[in-house]
Amino acid sequence: MQAFKILVPHFKHYKKDIFAALVAIIVSAFATLYQPKLLENIQRAIMLDQKDIVVRDGVILVVLGIVAIISGIFNVYYAARVTQGVTSDLREETYAKIQSFSFGNIEKFSAGSLTTRLINDMNQIMNMLMQLFMQLLRMTILIVGSFIFCIVIIPRFWWATVVMVILIIGFGIYALKQMNSLFDKFQKTMDKISGRAQETLQGVRVVKSFNQGPQEIKEFNQTSDRLNNYNIVIGYWFSTIMPAFQLIAYLVITLVVYLIGQGIVAHPTDVAVVSPFFNYILTLLWTIMIAGMTMMQFARGNISLGRIKEILDTEPDVKFNENAPTDVLGGSVEFDHVSFTYPDGDDETLPDGDDETLKDISFKIKPGQMVGIVGATGSGKSTLAQLIARLYDPNKGEIKIGGHNLKDVNETALRKTVAFVLQRAILFSGTIASNLCQGNSRAKLHELQRAANMAQASEFIERYNDSFDHEVEERSSNFSGGQKQRLSIARGLVAKTPILILDDSTSALDAESEKKVQQALEHELPDTTTFIIAQKIVSVVHADIILVLDDGKLVAQGTHEELLKTSPVYQEIFKTQKGKRGGK
């Protein structure tokens, strides 16, 4: 139960509720436990015609029943408060930890797995905590108390109670061991089915375009059937445990009844204790059964706790210096012999350097320069941009912004300095304004309008009656690819950072709109260092400096005119694209 330690800090916030829940359950347990003993006293009094004792103990029996009910209600109330509060706090802590993860961390877990842990695993933990504060202490008291009373009431049959408990607990432990591995496999399969569903829904256009619906259904069904099989086997165990426990208990009861019947002449007072004995035996049985179910819930919850602990124990691959100043950095960028390999791309079977995405990159960019980055697909253009924004750390070399090594800067300072417009335009549910304000939460309307004008987004925003308050639906399904890209560019411009990175962010724009965006960047952001990653050379011909990448290496840098004279790689790209344009 090492994973249980992650809950301890959260319990401290609910000490009063925990105390109230425990007191209520203790009162309820003892009230329930003493009722059969009172019933024995009443039966003895009836046999001896002691009416006053019958009335007295009868009233006490009713009062104890009422107390058990009221204390049970209080226990449920306070247990729910603790459970919901602790689970909510743990979920928030886990979500905050995920937000601190680098791209590498998230790719390691996968988005589908993280989503499953935040929802499904948290529900399992919530169920476990509810059982902890409603059942665990109550079951302990009832089991111990019932066991003692069974022996005290008919001492000579103590062995029958012991045998029953040993058999039930032994079978329960065996069943629990079998189910533990099933619970673990169930949660892992749940991760897979969640990830498969998420990928399919996010890529639904690709699936439909290539008529892959039947194949996706087949693969999803295979995973779903595996999940269903685990559930069925778990269900078999659940359906077996209760009848097995009952069979053991009823066999013991039958044996004791037979033995009492055989010795009733020698022990006539046994008539009065038969009913309480049966009550305690059944109480012991049902309590052990509930304990078995609870332990299974604990086993399931413990696995979920372990999966949450795995997130909380994971250190972000990218760590910032939180003690550094939060001031905006300068607009200069320097790469000093930088090499980078993706976390899952380190293949030890390859010669040193062959598995690197970027290899020994060095360059210096002055503040306010417009920088173009070109190269073939897979040459490392987007990777280089991600290193500037420190979404990953290089394996070798140093990256400096404003003269500061990125490993020594504060995260807030870096985010104030670098705005990154991703290759894939992503908008969130809300409004156009709320999406643009992600670049700067305090941006005014005129700032949103200026950014939208520069990004050529005003032309369609102004067509909406509600303008910037127009709704962005889930997955921005009510916008075209070009509109999403323009809004993403506007979001980056709203940030007003010294460095702006556009990672092929105009690929869905028509030639005229792209040209207007480039002109706006050139004339209205003269002091902003702008990196433009592009497939088309025409998108970067006016850049102050163009970086040419080939197979992860920086093979050339200079202006468009200079590269046409000195770089074979650039010349080849230019000729190829010029030929395509000519062919049109």
N, C-alpha and C positions, 0 to 999 in steps of 0.2 A: 504493500500500500504506500510505496514511496510517492506515487503521484498525488496522494491525498494531501500532501504538504502544501500544494499550491492553493488549497482552500483555506488553510489556517489564517492567513492575513485577512481574509474577507470575513471570517467568523467574528473577528474582533469588533466589527462594526455593528454586530447584532447580538451583543451579550445579553441584554435584557430580554429580547424575544426568545433567545435560546433557553435562558433560565426559566421563563414562563412556560415554554413548551415542555421542558423536562419535568417541572413540578406537576404540570397537568397530567402528563403521562404516568408519573409515579402514583398519583392519587387514583387515576383511572384503573391502573393495574392492580393496586392493592384492594380497591373496592370490588373489582371483578373476582379477585382471587379468594376473598373471604366469604363470598356469597354461598358456595357449596357447604362450607363449614357451618354457617348459620342454618342451612337447610337440614344438616345432620342433627343439630341441636333441636330444631323444631320437630323432627320426626321422633327423636328420643322423648321429647316432652309429650308428644301425642300418645306414645305408647305408655307413658307413666301418668297420663291425664293431668299434666301440669299446664292449665290453660293460661296462667299469667305469663309463663315463659314463652308459650306459643305466640301470644299477642305481642309481647315485648320484642322477641327476635323477628317476628313477622314485620313489625314496623321498621326495625333496623334494616331488614332485608330490602324493603321498598326504598328506604332512604339511601342505602348504598347503591341501588340501581340508578336512582336519580343523580346521585353524585358522579357515578361512572359516566353517565350520559353527558352531563354538563362539563365535566373535566375533559371528556373526549372531544367535545366541540371546541373548547379552548385550545386543546392541543393541536387540532387541525388548523385553527386560525393562526396561531403563532408559528407552527411548522411551515405553513404556506408563506408567511411573511419572511421567514429566514431563507427558505428555499428560493423563492423568487428573487429576493435581494441578492443573495450570494451568487446565484446563476447569472443574474443581470450584470453584476460587477465583474464576474469572471469573463463573461462574453465581451464586455467593453474593454477589459484588459487585453484579451486575446486579439480583438480587432485593432486596438492601438498598436500592439506588437507587430501585427501583419503590416500595418501602415509604415512601420519602420524598416521593413524588409527591402532589400535590393531586388532588382529584376532576377538575379541569380537565385535568391532565396525562394521567391514565388514560383519560379520555374521548377525548382527542386520539389516543392510540395505539389504543385499544379493548382490552378484556380479552382477546379472542381473539388479537389480534396479539401482545400481550405474552406470552401463554402459548406461542404458536408460537416466539417468539424464545428463550424460556427452554428449550425442549425441542428443536425441530427445528433451529434455527440453532446451538444449542450442539453438537448432534451433528455438524453440518457442520464446525464449528470443530475439534472433537475429531479428526475424520477428517483434516482438513488438517494438524493438528499431528503426527499419527502419521506422515503422509507426510513431513513436514518432517524429523523426526528419524530416520526409517528410510530415506528414499530420496534426499533432495535432495543431500546431500554425496556419497553413494555414486554417484549418477548422474553427478554432475559429474566425479568421478575416473574412472569407467568410460568416459564419453564422450570426455574428453580423452585418456586413456590408450589406448583402443582406436583412436582417430583417429591418434595418433602411431605406434602399432605397425603399423597398416595401411600407413602411408607408409614406415616404416623397413624392413618386411619385403620389400616390392616397390616400391622407390622410383619406378620408371618409370611405375607406374600410380597415382601419387598423385592425379591428376585425377579418377579414378573415385570415390574415396572422397569427395572434395570435392563432386562433383556429387550423389552420393547424399545427403550431409548437407544440402546446400542445398535439394534437392527435398523432402526429408522435413520439414525445419524450416519451409520456406515453406508447405507444405500444412497443417502443424500450426498455424501462426499463423493462417491463414485460418479453419480449423475452430474455433479457440479464440475468435476474434472473433464468429463466428456463435453460439456456444454461450453466451457471456457474457450476451447479452440474454435468451436463453431461461432461464438460471438465475435472473435477476432477476425475470422474469415468473412463473416457477414459484414462487418464494418469496412473491410478493405474492398469487398465487392461493391458496397454502397458507394465508395469513392469512385470506383470505375464507372458505375452506371450514371453517377452524377456528372462525371467528366465527359462521358460519351454524349449524354443529353445536352450538356452545355455546348460542346463543340458542334453538334448537329444543328442546334437552334441558332447559334451564332453564324454558322455557315450555310443556312438554309437555302440561300440563293444558289450557292455552288452545287448543293445536293440536288436541287430541282433542275438546274441548268444541265447537269450531266446525267439526269435521270437515275440518280443513285439512291432514290428513296427505298426501293426493295432491298438493296444491299445494306443500307443503314438500319432498316427494320430488322433484317436477319441478324446483324451483329448485336443490335440492342437487345433483341429477343434472347440471344445466347447468354448475354450477361444477366438479363432479367431472370432467365430460367435458373441460372446458377444461384442467384440470390434467393429465388423461390425455393430451390432445393434445400438451401441452408435453413430457411424459415420452416420448411416442413419437418426437417430432422429435429430442429429445436422444438417444434410443436409436439413431435412424437415424445420427446423427453418430458416435456411439461405434462402431457396427457398420461404418461406412465407413472410419474412421481406420486401424484395424489392417490391413485388407486393402490399403489404399492404401500404407501404409508397407512392407508385405511385398512388394508388387508392385515398388516402386521398388528395394528391396534385392536381390531375386532377379534383376531385370533387370541390375543392376550386376554381380552375381556371375556371371551367364551371360556377360556381355560380357568380364569379366576371364578367366574360364575359357577362353573362345574365343581371346583374345589370347595367353594362356599356351601354349595348344595350338599356336598358329601359330608361337610362338618357342621351343619346347621344345628344338629342336636347338641353338640358339645359347645357351640358358640351361638346361642340364640340371638344375641345382640347384634350379630352381623347383618340382620335384616335392616337395621337402621343405617348402616354404613354403606350398604350396596350402592344406593343412589348417589351419595356424595363421591364415593370411589369412582363410579362411572363418570361423573361430571369432571372430576380431576383428570382422569385418564383421557377423556375426550378433549378437555382443555389442553392437556399436554400434547395430544396428537395434533390438534388444529394449530397450536402455537408452533410446533416443530415444522408443520407443513408450511405455515406462513413464513417461518424463519428460512426454510429451504427456498421458497420463492423469492424472499428478500435477498438472500445470499446470491441467488442467480442475478437479481437486479443489480446487486453490488458488483458482481463479477463483470457484468456488462458496463456498468457505470465506471468501474475501475479501468477498463480498457479505453473507454472514452476519455477519462481523466488523463491516461497516459498519452493519448493522441493530442490533447490540449497542452499537456506539459511539454511535449516535443516541440510545439510551436513556441511556448514561453521560454524554453531553454535554448532555442536557436539564436545564435548571435548574428546580427545583420552582417553580410559580407562587406558592406560599405559602412564604415564608422566615421562620424564627424567629431571634430573638436568642439564640444559644447561650451568650452571656456573661452573660445576665440571671440573676437568682436563680431557683432551682427551687422556692421556697416556694409554698404554696397561695395563690391570690389571693382577694380578698374576693368576696362574693355579689352585689354591685351590678352592674347592667348599664346602659350608656348608649349610645344611638345618637345621633350628632350629624350631621344632614344627610347620611345615608347613601344612596347610590344604587349599584345593581349591575346589570351586564349579563353574562349568561353568555358565556364565551369565543367560542362559535360563534354568538352571537345579535346581534352588532354589525352591523346592516345600514345601510350608509352611504346607502342610497337613502331611508331613512325620515327624517322630521324629527327634530331633536335631542330625545332623551328618549322618543320613541315606542317604541324598541326596548328600553328598560330594564325589567327585571323588578321592581326596587324603585326608587322615586323619592322622594328627599328625605325619608327616614324619620328622625324624631327622637323619642326618649322616654327616660325615666329610670325605672329599677326599683330599689327599695331591697332590701337583703339580707333574705331570709326571706319575701318576698312571693310569692304564687301568681298567676301571670300567664296569662290565657287569650288565645289568638290565634285569631280567627275570620275568615271571609271566604269568598267564592265560590271554586270550583275555579279555580286559575290566578292567584289574587290575590297570591301570593308568600309564603304562610305558611311552607312548608318551606324556602324560600330564606332567609328571615329567620333561621330556626333554624340553618341551616348556617353563616351568617355569625357567629353567636354562638360556635359551636364552631370557627370559623375553618377550615372546610373549603374556603372560598373567601375572597378578600379583596375588599372593596368597591372600586368604581371611584372613588367620591368619598366624602368624609366620614370620620369616625372612629368606631370601636367601642371602648368601654372596659369592662373588667371589673375590679372592685375598684379603680377609679380609674386603671388602667393601660391605655394604648393597646395593642391586641392586637398591633400590629406591633413592639412593644418588649419583648414577654414571651418567656419560654423555653417551648419546646413541652411539656416535662415539667410545668412549672407550670400551663399551660393544661389539660392532660389530667387533672391532679389536681383541677382546679377545675370542669370541665364534664364531665358524663356525658350522652351523647346516645343516646336510644332511638329508633332509626330507624322510619320508617313501615312499612317492609317488614321483618318479623322474620326475622333471619338467624341460624341456629345452625350450629355447625361439628361435624364428626364428632368423637366422643369420648364424654364422659359429661356428665350434667347439671351435675355439680360443676365439670368443667373449663370448661364454657361460662360458668357464673356467675362463676368465678374470673378470667375475662378482665376483669371490672370491677375486681378487686383480687386479684392473684395470691397474696397472703398471708392471704386471708380464712379464718377458722375456720368450723367446721361450724355453730356457733350463729349466726354472721353470715349464712351461707347460708340457714339456717332462718328467720331473722327477715325477710330479704329475700323469701323465697318466700311467707311468710305475708302480707306486705304486698301482694305482687303476686297473691295468690289462686292461687298455683301449688302450694301444699302439698297441696291436696285430691287432685290426681292424682299428685304425687310420692310421697305416702305409700302409694299403692296398689301401688307397685312394691316387690317384695321387697328389691331392692338400693337403693332410695331414691335418693339423690343420685348413686350410682354407676351408675344406669341408663344404658344406652348410647343415644347420639344417633346415628342412622344418617346416611348420606350425604344431604345436603340436608334433614336433619331430617324424612325422610319418614314416620317413625313417630310424629309429633305432628300434631295438628290445628292449624288457623290460630290459634285462641284459645289453645291451650296454648303455641304458639311465642311469641305476643305476651306472655303472662304470664311466660315464662322470660326474654324480652328485657327486660321491665320489671325483673324481679328482678336481672338482670345489672347494669342501671344503678343499682339501689339498693345493691347490694353495694359499689359504688365509694365511696359516702358522700362525694360531692363537694358543695361549697357551692351548685352550680348543677346542676339536673336538667332536661333537655329531653325531653319526651314528644311526638314528632311523630305525632299521630294513632295512638298506640300502643295504644289500647283499642278500635279500630274493630271488631275481631273478637270482642270480649267481649259477653256478654249484659248486659242493663241492671243486673241485681243485682250481678254481678261487677265491672262498671265502677264502680258506686256504692261498693262496698267498697274498691276500689283508691283512689278519690278521697278517701274518708274516712281511709284509712291515710296517704296523702300529707299530708293536712291536719293530722292529729293527731300523727303520729309523726315528722314532719319539719318541725317549726315553724321551724327556723333555715335550712332549705334554700330557695333561690330556685328555684321550679318554674315552668317554661314548659309549658303544655298547649296543643298545637295540636289543634284539633278541628273536625270538620264540624258536630257537633251543639252547639247552644248549651247544652243541658242539661248537657253535660260541663264547662262553665266558669262556670255561674251563681254558684258560690260563690267565684270567684277575687277576689283583692283588686283587680285591675285587668284589664280586657279590652281588647286592642288589636284594632281593626277595620280590616282591609285590604280595599281595593277597587282592582283594576287596578294593583297595585303601590304604591298610596298608602296612608298611614296616615290614614284619614278620621275616626277617632274613637277615644277612649280614656276609660275610666272603669269604674265598677262596672256590674253588670247593670241595677240600677234607674236609674242615671244615663243609661245608653245608651238604655234604653227611652223616655226622655223627650227625648233630644237628638239621637240618630243615626238618620236615615231608613234608612240601609243596614242597621243592626242591627235596626231595627224590621221591615224587610221580611224579613230572614232569620228572625227570631223568629216572625213571623206565618205564614210559609210552613211552618216546622217544626211550629208549634202546630196548624196546619190539618191537616197530615199525621197527627199523633198523634190529632187529634180524629176524623179519618176512619176510624181503626182501631177 
